[in-house]
Each structure stands twice: as C-alpha cells, then as structure tokens.
Amino acid sequence: MTPHLAAIGFHATDPADLARFWAGLLGWERTDAVTVLPPDGKGFGLRFTESQEPKSRQNQAHFDLTSATPQAQQDMVARALELGARHIDIGQTPEEGHIVLADPDGNEFCVIEAGNKFLADTGVIGAVACDGTQAVGYFWSKALGWPLVWDQDEETAIQSPQGGTKITWGGPPVAPKPDVNRLYFELTLPADADETAETARLTALGARPGPDGVLLDPDGNEFTLRRAAA
C-alpha cells in the first residue's frame, strides 16, 4: 500500500506564528497551534516544527498559489502582506505575471496570475514547485502512486488521482543542497501497515536513510514516514 502525503512540514523559528500566517492566508483551519488543515479535509495539511537554525538560502521548494481573477490575485497579495509577508526579488522580471513574496519566516512563495492553464482546477495551493531532477520526479510518482502529468525537457510534475495540488520539479540545473531543507514531505501509512516493508520499497525506488530517523529521496531531500494513529 502506497503512503499518503499527510502534510508539508516546515522547520520554523516560530511554528505557532507561521501556522497562524498560513491558516489566515489560505483560509484553512488550525487544528492545534502548529497544524493547519484544509477545511474540506482533502489533500495534505501543513505542520510546523521548531528549528533554531536560521534560513540561509533559497528554499528547494515553494508554493504557487492560484488566482481566479486579477482582482483575486491582488487580494491574496494584500492579505499576505497584512499577515506579515513581504515582497522579495529572486530574479523575476516585470513581464512575469506572478508576484513573489516571503512569509514571516522568509519562505518564498508565488501568487500566480489568473488564467494559468497548468494550475487550473488544482486548489488554492496550485503547486508545490521543487528544485529537482527528472529522476526524483519519477521516484515520487512511484512512491505516492501519483501519475505523471508532465514529463518534458527533464521537467516533471505529478498529481493525485483525486486531483488537487501538483508537485513539480524543474530539472537541471539543480541548486546544491548544503543543509537541511526548510520544507519537507510527511508521509503516513495506515495504522496496521508494515512500516519496514514500505521503507524497503522506498529504498528500492532510490530512497536512503538520513539523520535522525528521516529518509532522503534520490536528490537528498528529507522526508518522514510514519504509521498513522490507530
């Protein structure tokens, strides 16, 4: 049985504050101080864990948020700024329609312009856009059981069979990964599943053990695998 992508985890200097920001921006529910879930219960949630390590580089992954109309894009940006986000420059040009922001902990995210066909019908988080190889896109497709919805010029994307957010990898060049990622995937298995067997399957696909009980995908990105509570 393939694992479920339960949450995108954030290492944060102030987990509760970052949960407050993302709950307010997305209109999702805080189920506790550090966990945010979509109100319809579908897809993945967000979970924030404390880290004293300062953010020292651009993240390997960021959210692309969708907009139904130009006004909705402006409203999303205004709400983000009111909640504590700020504008940042990562090399985008004035001709590009998306707006690049950073959350209160410095994590980059984009508010995408209306009419983006690739992100149509995906939800408020249209994509988790990752820096990564074609091979890691193939790995995650098999690991989660999500089909490839894009595979061209070494760029890949996957999406749950039920729809929702896409996960994308931009292909080469891939930036070096000198330290632990701020964002990571949290996978869960049913309470009665064989965690050892699933770890072996993921290892056969290209994962490897990492520090402190985490696993690493073929590009060296951390993820966790745990059984769900009974």
C-alpha positions as CSV (number, residue, x, y, z in Angstrom):
1,M,0.0,0.0,0.0
2,T,1.4,3.4,-1.0
3,P,1.8,6.0,1.7
4,H,-0.3,9.1,2.0
5,L,1.1,12.6,1.7
6,A,-0.3,13.8,5.0
7,A,1.5,17.2,5.3
8,I,4.1,19.5,4.0
9,G,6.3,20.1,7.0
10,F,8.0,23.5,7.7
11,H,11.0,23.9,10.0
12,A,10.3,27.3,11.6
13,T,11.8,29.6,14.1
14,D,8.3,30.3,15.5
15,P,6.0,27.4,14.5
16,A,2.8,28.8,16.0
17,D,3.2,32.2,14.3
18,L,3.9,30.6,10.9
19,A,0.8,28.3,11.4
20,R,-1.2,31.5,12.1
21,F,0.1,33.1,8.9
22,W,-0.7,30.2,6.6
23,A,-4.1,29.4,8.1
24,G,-5.1,33.1,7.6
25,L,-3.7,33.3,4.1
26,L,-5.2,30.0,2.8
27,G,-8.4,30.2,4.8
28,W,-7.6,26.8,6.3
29,E,-8.2,25.6,9.9
30,R,-5.7,25.4,12.7
31,T,-6.4,22.1,14.5
32,D,-3.8,22.9,17.1
33,A,-1.0,25.5,17.5
34,V,1.2,24.0,14.8
35,T,-1.1,22.1,12.4
36,V,-3.2,23.6,9.6
37,L,-5.7,21.5,7.5
38,P,-7.9,22.3,4.5
39,P,-11.5,22.8,5.6
40,D,-12.8,20.1,3.2
41,G,-10.4,17.5,4.7
42,K,-8.9,16.6,1.3
43,G,-5.3,16.7,0.3
44,F,-2.4,17.4,2.6
45,G,-2.1,19.7,5.6
46,L,0.7,21.9,6.8
47,R,2.7,21.2,10.0
48,F,5.3,23.4,11.6
49,T,8.1,22.2,13.8
50,E,10.6,24.3,15.7
51,S,14.1,24.9,14.4
52,Q,16.7,27.2,15.8
53,E,18.7,27.1,12.5
54,P,18.4,30.4,10.6
55,K,17.2,30.3,7.0
56,S,20.4,30.7,5.0
57,R,19.4,30.1,1.3
58,Q,16.5,30.0,-1.1
59,N,14.3,27.0,-0.4
60,Q,14.4,23.9,-2.6
61,A,10.5,24.1,-2.7
62,H,7.9,26.8,-2.6
63,F,4.1,27.1,-3.0
64,D,2.5,28.5,-6.1
65,L,-0.9,30.0,-5.0
66,T,-3.6,30.3,-7.6
67,S,-5.9,33.2,-8.5
68,A,-9.3,33.0,-10.2
69,T,-9.2,36.7,-11.4
70,P,-6.7,39.6,-11.5
71,Q,-8.5,41.1,-8.5
72,A,-8.3,37.9,-6.6
73,Q,-4.5,37.9,-7.1
74,Q,-4.2,41.4,-5.7
75,D,-6.5,40.5,-2.8
76,M,-4.3,37.5,-2.0
77,V,-1.2,39.6,-2.1
78,A,-2.8,42.3,0.1
79,R,-3.9,39.7,2.6
80,A,-0.4,38.1,2.7
81,L,1.2,41.5,3.3
82,E,-1.3,42.3,6.1
83,L,-0.5,39.0,7.8
84,G,3.3,39.6,7.7
85,A,4.6,38.6,4.3
86,R,6.9,40.9,2.3
87,H,7.9,41.4,-1.4
88,I,11.2,39.8,-2.4
89,D,13.3,39.7,-5.6
90,I,14.5,36.3,-6.8
91,G,15.3,37.4,-10.3
92,Q,11.7,37.7,-11.6
93,T,11.2,40.1,-14.5
94,P,8.5,42.8,-14.7
95,E,6.9,41.0,-17.6
96,E,6.2,37.9,-15.5
97,G,2.7,37.9,-14.1
98,H,3.3,36.1,-10.8
99,I,4.1,38.0,-7.6
100,V,6.9,36.7,-5.4
101,L,6.6,37.0,-1.6
102,A,8.2,35.6,1.5
103,D,6.3,34.5,4.6
104,P,7.2,35.9,8.1
105,D,10.0,33.2,8.3
106,G,11.4,34.0,4.9
107,N,10.0,31.1,3.0
108,E,9.4,32.1,-0.6
109,F,6.0,31.6,-2.4
110,C,4.4,32.9,-5.5
111,V,0.9,34.2,-6.2
112,I,0.2,33.2,-9.7
113,E,-1.7,35.3,-12.2
114,A,-5.2,34.4,-13.2
115,G,-5.6,32.2,-16.3
116,N,-2.7,29.9,-15.7
117,K,-3.8,26.7,-17.5
118,F,-1.3,24.4,-15.9
119,L,-2.7,25.1,-12.4
120,A,-6.4,25.1,-13.5
121,D,-8.7,23.3,-11.1
122,T,-5.9,22.5,-8.6
123,G,-7.0,24.4,-5.5
124,V,-5.5,27.4,-3.6
125,I,-2.1,25.7,-3.5
126,G,-1.8,25.1,-7.2
127,A,1.7,23.5,-7.0
128,V,4.5,22.6,-4.6
129,A,7.3,23.7,-7.0
130,C,10.5,22.0,-6.3
131,D,14.1,22.3,-7.5
132,G,14.9,18.7,-8.6
133,T,15.9,16.2,-11.2
134,Q,13.7,14.2,-13.5
135,A,14.7,11.1,-11.6
136,V,13.3,12.5,-8.3
137,G,10.0,13.2,-10.1
138,Y,9.9,9.6,-11.2
139,F,10.7,8.5,-7.7
140,W,7.8,10.4,-6.1
141,S,5.4,9.3,-8.8
142,K,6.1,5.7,-7.8
143,A,6.4,6.4,-4.1
144,L,3.0,8.1,-3.8
145,G,1.2,6.3,-6.6
146,W,0.5,9.7,-8.3
147,P,0.7,9.7,-12.1
148,L,3.0,11.9,-14.0
149,V,1.0,14.8,-15.5
150,W,4.1,16.5,-17.1
151,D,7.3,15.0,-18.3
152,Q,9.2,17.1,-20.8
153,D,12.7,18.5,-21.1
154,E,13.6,16.9,-17.8
155,E,10.8,18.8,-16.0
156,T,8.3,16.6,-14.3
157,A,5.0,17.0,-12.4
158,I,2.7,14.6,-10.5
159,Q,-0.8,14.9,-9.2
160,S,-3.0,12.8,-7.0
161,P,-5.6,10.7,-9.0
162,Q,-8.2,12.6,-6.9
163,G,-6.8,15.9,-8.3
164,G,-5.7,18.9,-6.2
165,T,-2.2,20.3,-5.8
166,K,0.5,19.3,-8.3
167,I,4.1,18.7,-7.2
168,T,6.6,19.8,-9.8
169,W,10.4,19.5,-10.4
170,G,12.1,22.0,-12.6
171,G,15.0,19.8,-13.9
172,P,18.6,20.9,-14.3
173,P,20.4,22.9,-13.2
174,V,19.6,21.8,-9.6
175,A,21.0,24.1,-6.9
176,P,23.3,22.5,-4.3
177,K,21.8,21.3,-1.1
178,P,24.2,22.3,1.7
179,D,22.0,21.7,4.7
180,V,18.6,20.5,5.8
181,N,15.6,21.8,3.8
182,R,13.1,24.1,5.5
183,L,10.2,22.3,3.7
184,Y,9.8,18.5,3.7
185,F,7.2,15.8,3.0
186,E,5.4,13.9,5.8
187,L,4.1,10.6,4.7
188,T,1.8,8.3,6.7
189,L,0.8,4.7,6.4
190,P,-2.4,3.0,7.8
191,A,-2.0,2.1,11.5
192,D,-1.8,-1.6,10.6
193,A,0.7,-1.2,7.7
194,D,4.1,-2.8,7.7
195,E,6.4,0.2,8.0
196,T,9.5,-1.9,7.5
197,A,8.2,-3.3,4.2
198,E,7.3,0.2,3.0
199,T,10.7,1.5,3.9
200,A,12.3,-1.3,1.9
201,R,10.1,-0.5,-1.1
202,L,11.0,3.2,-1.0
203,T,14.7,2.2,-0.6
204,A,14.4,0.0,-3.7
205,L,13.0,3.0,-5.6
206,G,16.0,5.1,-4.6
207,A,15.5,6.5,-1.1
208,R,18.2,6.1,1.6
209,P,18.4,6.6,5.3
210,G,19.1,10.1,6.6
211,P,19.9,11.5,10.0
212,D,17.6,11.4,13.0
213,G,15.3,8.8,11.5
214,V,14.3,10.7,8.3
215,L,14.6,9.3,4.8
216,L,16.2,11.0,1.8
217,D,14.8,10.9,-1.7
218,P,17.2,10.4,-4.7
219,D,18.1,14.2,-4.6
220,G,18.9,14.1,-0.9
221,N,15.7,15.9,0.2
222,E,14.4,14.8,3.7
223,F,11.0,13.2,4.2
224,T,9.4,11.3,7.0
225,L,7.4,8.0,7.0
226,R,5.2,7.0,10.0
227,R,2.1,4.9,10.7
228,A,-1.0,6.9,11.3
229,A,-2.5,6.8,14.8
230,A,-4.9,4.0,15.3
